């Protein structure tokens, strides 16, 4: 019996005994696996499950002055810098170039010699004219001497015919000879004057072989070289030059733009302008409208407008530069009780619940702003209330965009990437 009892006690489970070491190690492994899975799940949600927001394009709001004291742009147009005084200088006569005294970029003064032609033919013609003048004057002197003798003979015979010592026919013959010599003297003197005029013309021909600058300016092109034939006419085909060089008066530079017929009513003579050169985007040049050319281009439906610049003589402004001109409203007196307005693209303004609103950026979200609108200025709108200068607004807000929506800025492809494509 004792033996059986001992056997049964040996089969009894002792619940107070500690668990074996192997079971505790497995528990820690399970906990580590669960923690790793949780980390992977959170990372996956952050990468793939998080809301990235609506993709939008934005622009910055521009303040247009305090109380309307500044001028706002009512129209923008593109054009080019042109010179009102620009000349391709040529010789007045046909001849061979002997010397060129100009280079591109050189400044010349009014009347400065810029080139000379071979003067041999002109000098020979001047020498011939001088000889003809001397011959005409010598002839006039000879006739004058004969006339003096004839007048003395008439006086002498007149005294004798009164005393009836000579025949009246002889006296009358002396008078006729005197009158003929007087006519010959007049002709000789006129011939001498004509010869003198011929000499002056020949001298002018020699002077025409010297080409001078018609006005002060800068040489922008050198068209001829020594040894070439130049002519004021298009003769000789491609073997004859018609110009020596091109000179531009840099003080006469202005801007010429083409404005569409539908918008020309916004432009007035004397209207203030602001010109920006394509080469210097940060340089705003003030000016004003000089004139509106009273003619329209039928093909392009545009009208040319001349715009003056207040920065005349600046070396950065050169002919044929591309420009953008903003036509401004006349500045109005500042009003203390009027808050400054801002200029917002019309594409940023939408209707929500029959109200004009815009979405302003606030971190990664947007805020709905109710607006009080003013004038329409080209493609922009004046906002009197709701936005401030420097705010960033969403362009073309989508229908699903609402107050507090998360957004992300659309990345525009750079021009370099576009060119590479």
C-alpha positions as CSV (number, residue, x, y, z in Angstrom):
1,X,0.0,0.0,0.0
2,X,2.8,2.3,0.8
3,X,4.3,1.6,-2.5
4,X,1.1,2.6,-4.4
5,X,0.6,5.7,-2.3
6,X,4.1,6.8,-3.1
7,X,3.5,6.3,-6.8
8,X,0.3,8.4,-6.8
9,X,2.1,11.2,-5.0
10,X,4.8,11.2,-7.6
11,X,2.2,11.8,-10.4
12,X,0.6,14.8,-8.6
13,X,1.2,18.3,-10.2
14,X,2.9,20.8,-8.0
15,X,1.3,24.2,-9.0
16,X,3.4,26.3,-6.6
17,X,6.6,25.4,-8.5
18,X,8.1,28.2,-10.8
19,X,7.8,27.8,-14.6
20,X,10.7,26.3,-16.5
21,X,13.3,28.8,-17.9
22,X,12.5,28.0,-21.5
23,X,8.9,29.4,-21.4
24,X,10.0,32.9,-20.2
25,X,12.5,33.2,-23.2
26,X,9.7,32.5,-25.7
27,X,7.5,35.3,-24.2
28,X,10.2,37.9,-24.7
29,X,10.7,36.8,-28.3
30,X,6.9,37.2,-28.9
31,X,6.9,40.7,-27.4
32,X,9.8,41.8,-29.6
33,X,8.1,40.5,-32.8
34,X,4.9,42.4,-31.9
35,X,6.8,45.6,-31.2
36,X,8.6,45.3,-34.6
37,X,5.3,44.8,-36.4
38,X,3.9,47.9,-34.7
39,X,6.9,50.0,-35.8
40,X,6.5,48.8,-39.4
41,X,2.8,49.6,-39.4
42,X,3.3,53.1,-38.1
43,X,6.1,53.8,-40.6
44,X,3.9,52.5,-43.5
45,X,1.1,54.7,-42.4
46,X,3.4,57.8,-42.3
47,X,4.8,57.0,-45.7
48,X,1.7,55.7,-47.6
49,X,-1.3,56.4,-45.6
50,X,-0.8,60.0,-44.5
51,X,-2.9,62.6,-46.3
52,X,-0.5,64.6,-48.6
53,X,-3.0,67.3,-49.3
54,X,-4.4,68.8,-52.5
55,X,-1.9,70.0,-55.1
56,X,-2.3,73.7,-55.8
57,X,-0.4,76.6,-57.4
58,X,0.1,79.9,-55.4
59,X,1.1,83.5,-55.9
60,X,2.0,86.4,-53.7
61,X,-0.4,89.3,-53.1
62,X,1.0,92.7,-54.1
63,X,0.2,95.9,-52.2
64,X,-0.7,98.8,-54.5
65,X,-0.1,101.7,-52.2
66,X,-1.4,103.5,-49.2
67,X,-4.8,105.0,-49.6
68,X,-4.5,105.0,-53.4
69,X,-1.5,107.3,-53.5
70,X,0.5,105.0,-55.7
71,X,-0.3,104.2,-59.3
72,X,-1.7,100.8,-60.4
73,X,-1.0,99.2,-63.7
74,X,-4.1,99.2,-66.0
75,X,-2.4,97.5,-68.9
76,X,0.8,95.6,-69.7
77,X,2.4,95.4,-73.1
78,X,5.6,94.2,-74.7
79,X,7.8,95.9,-77.2
80,X,11.3,97.0,-78.1
81,X,13.8,99.8,-77.5
82,X,14.1,101.9,-80.7
83,X,16.1,105.0,-81.7
84,X,14.4,108.1,-83.1
85,X,17.8,109.2,-84.6
86,X,19.6,106.4,-86.3
87,X,21.4,106.8,-89.7
88,X,23.4,104.6,-92.0
89,X,26.0,107.1,-93.2
90,X,27.2,107.0,-96.8
91,X,29.3,109.2,-99.1
92,X,27.5,111.7,-101.3
93,X,29.6,110.6,-104.3
94,X,30.7,107.2,-105.7
95,X,34.3,106.4,-105.0
96,X,36.9,104.1,-103.5
97,X,37.3,104.0,-99.8
98,X,40.8,105.2,-98.7
99,X,40.4,105.2,-95.0
100,X,37.9,104.1,-92.3
101,X,38.2,106.0,-89.0
102,X,35.4,104.3,-86.9
103,X,34.9,101.0,-85.0
104,X,31.8,99.4,-83.5
105,X,31.1,100.9,-80.1
106,X,33.0,104.1,-80.7
107,X,31.4,107.4,-79.8
108,X,31.6,110.1,-82.5
109,X,30.7,113.8,-82.4
110,X,28.7,115.9,-84.8
111,X,30.8,116.6,-87.9
112,X,33.6,114.2,-87.0
113,X,35.4,112.6,-90.0
114,X,34.6,108.9,-90.1
115,X,35.9,108.0,-93.5
116,X,37.7,109.4,-96.6
117,X,37.4,108.4,-100.3
118,X,40.1,108.6,-102.9
119,X,40.1,112.3,-104.0
120,X,42.2,112.1,-107.1
121,X,39.4,112.6,-109.7
122,X,37.8,115.4,-107.6
123,X,41.1,117.2,-107.2
124,X,41.8,117.1,-110.9
125,X,38.3,118.5,-111.6
126,X,39.0,121.3,-109.1
127,X,42.3,122.1,-110.8
128,X,40.5,122.3,-114.2
129,X,37.9,124.6,-112.8
130,X,40.5,126.8,-111.3
131,X,42.2,127.1,-114.7
132,X,38.9,127.9,-116.4
133,X,38.3,130.7,-113.9
134,X,41.7,132.2,-114.5
135,X,41.1,132.1,-118.3
136,X,37.7,133.8,-117.9
137,X,39.1,136.5,-115.7
138,X,42.0,137.2,-118.1
139,X,39.5,137.5,-121.0
140,X,37.5,140.0,-119.0
141,X,40.6,142.0,-118.2
142,X,41.5,142.1,-122.0
143,X,38.0,143.3,-123.0
144,X,38.0,145.9,-120.2
145,X,41.3,147.3,-121.7
146,X,39.8,147.4,-125.2
147,X,36.7,149.1,-123.8
148,X,38.8,151.8,-122.1
149,X,40.5,152.6,-125.4
150,X,37.2,152.7,-127.3
151,X,35.7,155.1,-124.8
152,X,38.6,157.4,-125.1
153,X,38.4,157.3,-128.9
154,X,34.7,158.2,-128.7
155,X,35.4,161.2,-126.5
156,X,38.2,162.3,-128.9
157,X,36.1,161.9,-132.1
158,X,33.1,163.6,-130.4
159,X,35.2,166.8,-130.0
160,X,36.5,166.6,-133.6
161,X,33.1,165.9,-135.1
162,X,31.8,169.1,-133.5
163,X,34.5,171.0,-135.3
164,X,33.7,169.1,-138.5
165,X,37.3,167.8,-138.6
166,X,36.1,164.1,-138.9
167,X,33.2,162.6,-140.5
168,X,30.1,161.7,-138.4
169,X,30.2,158.2,-139.8
170,X,33.6,157.7,-138.2
171,X,32.3,159.0,-134.9
172,X,29.3,156.7,-135.0
173,X,31.5,153.7,-135.8
174,X,33.6,154.5,-132.7
175,X,30.4,154.6,-130.6
176,X,29.2,151.2,-132.0
177,X,32.6,149.7,-131.3
178,X,32.5,151.0,-127.7
179,X,29.0,149.5,-127.1
180,X,30.1,146.1,-128.5
181,X,33.1,146.1,-126.1
182,X,30.8,146.9,-123.2
183,X,28.7,143.9,-124.1
184,X,31.7,141.7,-124.5
185,X,33.0,142.8,-121.0
186,X,29.6,142.0,-119.5
187,X,29.8,138.5,-121.1
188,X,33.4,138.0,-119.9
189,X,32.5,139.0,-116.4
190,X,29.5,136.6,-116.4
191,X,31.8,133.8,-117.7
192,X,34.2,134.6,-114.9
193,X,31.4,134.3,-112.4
194,X,30.3,130.9,-113.9
195,X,33.9,129.7,-113.7
196,X,34.1,130.8,-110.1
197,X,30.8,128.8,-109.4
198,X,32.3,125.8,-111.2
199,X,35.4,126.1,-109.0
200,X,33.3,126.1,-105.8
201,X,31.4,123.1,-107.1
202,X,34.6,121.3,-107.8
203,X,35.9,122.2,-104.3
204,X,32.6,120.8,-102.9
205,X,33.3,117.6,-104.9
206,X,36.6,117.2,-103.1
207,X,34.9,117.8,-99.8
208,X,32.4,115.2,-100.6
209,X,35.1,112.6,-100.5
210,X,35.3,113.2,-96.7
211,X,32.5,111.5,-94.8
212,X,31.4,113.1,-91.6
213,X,29.1,112.1,-88.8
214,X,25.7,113.8,-89.2
215,X,25.1,113.9,-85.4
216,X,26.7,112.8,-82.2
217,X,26.2,109.2,-81.3
218,X,27.6,105.7,-81.0
219,X,28.7,103.5,-84.0
220,X,26.8,100.2,-83.9
221,X,27.9,98.9,-87.3
222,X,30.9,99.3,-89.6
223,X,29.8,98.4,-93.2
224,X,32.8,99.2,-95.4
225,X,36.6,98.6,-95.5
226,X,39.4,100.4,-97.3
227,X,39.6,99.6,-101.0
228,X,35.9,99.0,-101.5
229,X,33.7,101.0,-103.8
230,X,30.9,102.9,-102.0
231,X,28.0,104.7,-103.6
232,X,24.8,106.5,-102.4
233,X,22.9,104.5,-105.0
234,X,22.4,100.7,-105.2
235,X,24.6,100.4,-108.3
236,X,27.0,97.6,-109.1
237,X,25.1,94.8,-107.4
238,X,26.9,93.1,-104.5
239,X,30.2,94.7,-105.4
240,X,29.2,98.2,-104.3
241,X,28.6,99.3,-100.7
242,X,25.9,101.8,-100.0
243,X,27.0,102.7,-96.5
244,X,30.0,103.4,-94.4
245,X,28.6,102.7,-90.9
246,X,25.5,103.1,-88.7
247,X,25.3,105.7,-86.0
248,X,22.7,105.9,-83.2
249,X,21.9,108.8,-81.0
250,X,21.6,107.1,-77.6
251,X,19.8,110.2,-76.2
252,X,16.9,109.6,-78.6
253,X,16.1,106.0,-77.4
254,X,12.5,105.3,-76.6
255,X,10.2,102.3,-76.4
256,X,7.7,101.2,-79.1
257,X,5.0,98.7,-78.0
258,X,2.0,97.3,-79.8
259,X,-1.3,97.5,-77.9
260,X,-4.4,95.4,-78.9
261,X,-7.2,97.4,-80.4
262,X,-9.5,96.2,-77.6
263,X,-7.3,97.9,-74.9
264,X,-6.0,101.0,-76.7
265,X,-8.8,103.0,-75.0
266,X,-6.9,102.6,-71.6
267,X,-3.8,104.4,-73.0
268,X,-3.7,108.2,-73.1
269,X,-0.9,110.6,-74.2
270,X,1.2,111.7,-71.2
271,X,0.1,108.6,-69.2
272,X,2.8,107.5,-66.7
273,X,4.5,104.2,-67.4
274,X,7.0,101.8,-65.9
275,X,9.3,99.9,-68.2
276,X,11.3,96.8,-67.4
277,X,14.1,95.6,-69.7
278,X,14.2,91.8,-70.3
279,X,18.0,92.0,-69.6
280,X,17.5,93.8,-66.2
281,X,14.3,92.4,-64.6
282,X,14.9,94.3,-61.3
283,X,15.3,97.7,-62.9
284,X,12.0,99.6,-63.2
285,X,12.4,102.7,-65.5
286,X,9.8,105.4,-65.1
287,X,8.5,107.2,-68.2
288,X,5.4,108.4,-70.0
289,X,3.4,107.9,-73.2
290,X,4.8,110.2,-75.9
291,X,2.2,109.5,-78.6
292,X,-0.3,107.0,-79.9
293,X,0.4,106.3,-83.6
294,X,-3.0,107.0,-85.4
295,X,-2.8,103.8,-87.5
296,X,-3.7,100.2,-86.8
297,X,-2.2,97.0,-88.1
298,X,-5.0,95.1,-89.8
299,X,-3.3,91.8,-89.6
300,X,-2.4,91.9,-85.9
301,X,-5.2,94.2,-84.7
302,X,-2.8,96.3,-82.8
303,X,-1.9,100.0,-82.5
304,X,1.7,101.3,-81.9
305,X,2.4,103.4,-78.8
306,X,5.6,105.5,-78.3
307,X,6.8,105.5,-74.7
308,X,9.6,107.8,-73.4
309,X,12.2,106.8,-70.8
310,X,13.5,108.9,-67.9
311,X,16.9,107.1,-68.0
312,X,18.2,108.5,-71.3
313,X,21.9,108.1,-71.8
314,X,22.2,105.0,-69.6
315,X,24.6,102.6,-71.2
316,X,22.5,99.6,-70.2
317,X,19.8,100.7,-72.6
318,X,20.6,99.7,-76.2
319,X,18.4,99.6,-79.4
320,X,16.3,96.5,-80.1
321,X,16.2,95.3,-76.4
322,X,13.0,93.6,-75.4
323,X,10.9,95.4,-72.8
324,X,7.7,95.1,-70.8
325,X,5.7,98.3,-70.3
326,X,3.1,98.8,-67.5
327,X,0.7,101.7,-68.2
328,X,-0.1,103.3,-64.8
329,X,-3.0,105.2,-63.6
330,X,-2.4,108.8,-62.5
331,X,-1.4,109.0,-58.8
332,X,-4.2,110.1,-56.5
333,X,-3.8,112.1,-53.3
334,X,-3.5,109.9,-50.2
335,X,-6.5,109.6,-48.0
336,X,-5.9,109.0,-44.3
337,X,-9.2,107.1,-43.8
338,X,-8.7,104.7,-46.6
339,X,-6.9,101.5,-46.0
340,X,-4.3,100.3,-48.5
341,X,-5.5,97.9,-51.1
342,X,-3.7,94.9,-52.7
343,X,-3.6,93.5,-56.3
344,X,-4.7,89.9,-56.7
345,X,-4.9,87.8,-59.8
346,X,-8.4,87.3,-60.9
347,X,-7.7,83.5,-61.1
348,X,-7.3,83.4,-57.3
349,X,-10.9,84.7,-56.6
350,X,-13.8,82.3,-56.6
351,X,-17.4,82.2,-55.5
352,X,-18.4,80.3,-52.3
353,X,-22.0,80.7,-51.0
354,X,-22.5,83.7,-53.4
355,X,-19.5,85.5,-51.8
356,X,-16.1,86.5,-53.3
357,X,-13.4,84.6,-51.5
358,X,-9.8,83.5,-51.8
359,X,-7.8,80.8,-50.1
360,X,-4.7,82.1,-48.2
361,X,-1.8,79.8,-47.3
362,X,-1.4,79.1,-43.5
363,X,1.4,76.6,-43.1
364,X,0.4,73.4,-44.8
365,X,-3.3,74.4,-44.8
366,X,-5.4,77.1,-46.3
367,X,-7.7,79.8,-44.8
368,X,-10.9,80.9,-46.4
369,X,-10.9,84.8,-46.7
370,X,-14.0,86.8,-47.6
371,X,-13.1,89.7,-49.9
372,X,-14.2,93.2,-50.6
373,X,-13.3,93.8,-54.3
374,X,-12.5,97.1,-56.1
375,X,-11.5,97.8,-59.6
376,X,-10.6,95.4,-62.4
377,X,-7.0,96.1,-63.5
378,X,-6.2,94.0,-66.6
379,X,-6.0,90.4,-65.4
380,X,-5.9,91.4,-61.8
381,X,-8.5,92.7,-59.2
382,X,-8.1,95.2,-56.5
383,X,-9.0,93.8,-53.1
384,X,-9.9,96.4,-50.5
385,X,-10.5,94.0,-47.5
386,X,-9.6,90.4,-46.8
387,X,-6.0,90.2,-47.8
388,X,-2.8,92.1,-47.1
389,X,0.4,92.7,-49.0
390,X,2.7,89.7,-48.8
391,X,-0.1,87.1,-48.4
392,X,0.1,84.0,-50.5
393,X,-3.1,82.9,-52.2
394,X,-4.1,79.8,-54.2
395,X,-4.5,80.1,-58.0
396,X,-7.6,78.4,-59.6
397,X,-8.8,76.8,-56.3
398,X,-10.4,73.4,-57.0
399,X,-14.0,72.7,-55.9
400,X,-13.0,70.3,-53.2
401,X,-10.8,72.9,-51.5
402,X,-12.3,74.2,-48.2
403,X,-11.3,76.2,-45.2
404,X,-8.5,74.2,-43.3
405,X,-7.8,71.8,-46.2
406,X,-4.3,70.5,-46.3
407,X,-2.5,71.5,-49.5
408,X,0.9,71.0,-51.1
409,X,2.6,73.3,-53.6
410,X,2.8,72.1,-57.2
411,X,6.4,72.0,-58.4
412,X,6.9,73.7,-61.8
413,X,9.3,72.2,-64.2
414,X,12.4,74.4,-64.6
415,X,13.1,75.8,-68.0
416,X,16.3,73.8,-68.2
417,X,14.4,70.5,-67.9
418,X,12.0,71.7,-70.6
419,X,14.9,72.4,-72.9
420,X,16.5,69.1,-72.2
421,X,13.3,67.4,-73.2
